[in-house]
Amino acid sequence: MRAIVLIGLVLCACEAKPPATPGPGPTAARSSKQALFASASLVPTREGERARRELAIAGQLELALEHLEIERAHVDVELRDPAAVIVVARLPSGRSEAEVKAEIAELSQVLIPGLEPSDLHVWLRAAVAEDPAPAPSERRRSGPRLWAIVLLSIGLGLSLGIIVERVRMRGH
């Protein structure tokens, strides 16, 4: 009887927390060019120098795009032959896709002299309106907490049944 009640209490205490939403802070470490070539001591080669130069140019382009109010942009620069600049960003509200692509192309050609227009690849997505969080009354109760309540209720019901049965047996 006590074991069932303890199991229910432990499950209530160990309620699963929802995953944290990624914010502006650091994200989980990913395998990327930046992770591999960030430190010159790890890969001291011409390839490493080229990769660090690409990362620096990509960082400058991302920063410049923020100043043009094109936020949340991801830029990848490849300086090999053929060169490639890839920009993935959200389309700012109130601006046309052609206007934003022209600004990105002009900025890219200034930062990377000799960049051909065919080497620039731009993908823009319209900004999505975020859904408001559901009210607490609209949220469904599920997961470990619901199971803990169910087990706790069963345990309490069983223990009450045992107590009633013992009292009845003593009365006879």
C-alpha positions as CSV (number, residue, x, y, z in Angstrom):
1,M,0.0,0.0,0.0
2,R,2.7,2.5,1.0
3,A,4.7,1.5,-2.1
4,I,1.9,2.5,-4.4
5,V,1.5,5.8,-2.7
6,L,5.3,6.4,-2.8
7,I,5.4,5.6,-6.5
8,G,2.6,8.1,-7.2
9,L,4.4,10.8,-5.2
10,V,7.7,10.1,-6.9
11,L,6.1,10.3,-10.3
12,C,4.4,13.6,-9.4
13,A,7.8,15.0,-8.2
14,C,9.5,13.8,-11.4
15,E,7.2,15.6,-13.8
16,A,8.8,16.0,-17.2
17,K,9.5,19.6,-18.0
18,P,8.9,20.8,-21.5
19,P,12.0,21.3,-23.6
20,A,13.4,24.8,-23.4
21,T,12.8,26.9,-26.5
22,P,15.9,28.0,-28.2
23,G,16.5,31.7,-27.6
24,P,19.2,34.1,-28.6
25,G,21.7,32.4,-26.4
26,P,24.2,29.7,-27.5
27,T,22.8,26.6,-29.2
28,A,23.8,23.0,-29.0
29,A,27.1,22.2,-30.5
30,R,26.8,21.1,-34.1
31,S,29.3,19.7,-36.5
32,S,30.1,22.7,-38.7
33,K,32.8,24.4,-40.5
34,Q,33.0,27.0,-37.7
35,A,33.4,24.3,-35.1
36,L,36.2,22.6,-37.1
37,F,38.2,25.6,-38.2
38,A,37.5,28.2,-35.5
39,S,40.9,27.7,-33.9
40,A,44.0,28.1,-36.1
41,S,45.9,25.7,-33.8
42,L,43.6,22.7,-34.7
43,V,44.1,22.8,-38.5
44,P,47.1,25.0,-39.4
45,T,46.9,24.5,-43.2
46,R,46.1,26.6,-46.2
47,E,42.7,24.9,-46.2
48,G,42.2,26.0,-42.6
49,E,43.2,29.6,-43.5
50,R,40.8,29.6,-46.4
51,A,38.0,28.3,-44.2
52,R,38.7,30.9,-41.5
53,R,38.6,33.6,-44.2
54,E,35.2,32.2,-45.4
55,L,33.9,32.3,-41.9
56,A,35.0,35.9,-41.4
57,I,33.4,37.0,-44.6
58,A,30.2,35.1,-43.8
59,G,30.1,36.8,-40.3
60,Q,30.6,40.2,-41.8
61,L,27.8,39.6,-44.3
62,E,25.5,38.4,-41.6
63,L,26.3,41.5,-39.5
64,A,25.7,43.8,-42.5
65,L,22.4,42.1,-43.3
66,E,21.3,42.8,-39.7
67,H,22.0,46.5,-40.3
68,L,19.8,46.3,-43.3
69,E,17.1,44.8,-41.1
70,I,17.3,41.4,-42.7
71,E,17.5,39.5,-39.4
72,R,17.9,35.8,-38.7
73,A,20.1,35.3,-41.8
74,H,22.4,32.4,-42.2
75,V,25.3,32.9,-44.6
76,D,27.7,30.4,-46.0
77,V,30.7,31.4,-48.1
78,E,32.7,29.0,-50.3
79,L,35.7,30.7,-52.0
80,R,36.8,27.6,-54.0
81,D,36.5,27.6,-57.8
82,P,33.6,28.0,-58.4
83,A,32.8,30.3,-55.5
84,A,29.4,30.3,-53.9
85,V,27.6,32.5,-51.4
86,I,24.5,31.0,-49.9
87,V,22.1,33.3,-47.9
88,V,19.0,32.0,-46.1
89,A,16.9,34.7,-44.4
90,R,13.5,35.8,-43.4
91,L,11.9,38.4,-45.7
92,P,11.4,41.6,-43.7
93,S,7.7,42.7,-43.5
94,G,6.8,45.5,-45.9
95,R,9.7,44.8,-48.3
96,S,9.6,43.0,-51.7
97,E,11.6,39.9,-52.3
98,A,13.3,41.4,-55.4
99,E,14.4,44.5,-53.4
100,V,15.9,42.4,-50.6
101,K,17.7,40.1,-53.1
102,A,19.1,43.1,-54.9
103,E,20.5,44.5,-51.6
104,I,22.0,41.1,-50.7
105,A,23.6,40.8,-54.1
106,E,25.1,44.3,-54.0
107,L,26.4,43.8,-50.5
108,S,27.9,40.4,-51.4
109,Q,29.7,41.8,-54.4
110,V,31.2,44.6,-52.2
111,L,32.4,42.1,-49.6
112,I,33.7,39.5,-52.1
113,P,35.2,41.3,-55.1
114,G,34.9,39.3,-58.3
115,L,31.8,37.4,-57.1
116,E,29.7,36.4,-60.1
117,P,25.9,36.9,-59.9
118,S,25.4,33.2,-60.7
119,D,27.5,32.4,-57.6
120,L,25.0,34.0,-55.2
121,H,22.1,31.9,-54.0
122,V,19.5,33.6,-51.9
123,W,16.5,31.9,-50.2
124,L,13.9,34.2,-48.5
125,R,11.0,33.0,-46.4
126,A,8.1,35.2,-45.3
127,A,8.1,36.0,-41.6
128,V,5.6,33.7,-39.8
129,A,3.3,35.1,-37.1
130,E,3.9,33.1,-33.9
131,D,0.8,31.5,-32.4
132,P,0.1,32.7,-28.9
133,A,0.6,30.1,-26.1
134,P,-2.6,28.4,-25.2
135,A,-4.3,29.5,-22.0
136,P,-3.7,27.2,-19.0
137,S,-7.4,26.0,-19.2
138,E,-6.9,24.9,-22.8
139,R,-3.8,22.9,-22.2
140,R,-4.2,19.1,-21.9
141,R,-2.9,17.4,-18.9
142,S,-0.8,14.5,-20.1
143,G,2.5,12.8,-19.7
144,P,4.0,11.6,-16.4
145,R,2.0,13.9,-14.3
146,L,-1.3,12.4,-15.5
147,W,0.0,8.9,-14.9
148,A,1.2,9.9,-11.5
149,I,-2.3,11.1,-10.5
150,V,-3.9,8.0,-11.9
151,L,-1.5,5.7,-9.9
152,L,-1.9,7.8,-6.8
153,S,-5.7,7.5,-7.1
154,I,-5.5,3.7,-7.6
155,G,-3.1,3.4,-4.6
156,L,-5.4,5.5,-2.3
157,G,-8.4,3.6,-3.5
158,L,-6.8,0.2,-2.7
159,S,-5.5,1.4,0.7
160,L,-9.0,2.7,1.6
161,G,-10.5,-0.6,0.5
162,I,-8.0,-2.6,2.7
163,I,-8.8,-0.4,5.7
164,V,-12.5,-0.8,5.2
165,E,-12.1,-4.6,4.9
166,R,-9.9,-4.8,8.0
167,V,-12.4,-2.7,10.1
168,R,-15.3,-5.0,8.8
169,M,-13.3,-8.1,9.7
170,R,-12.6,-6.8,13.3
171,G,-16.3,-6.1,13.8
172,H,-17.3,-9.7,13.2
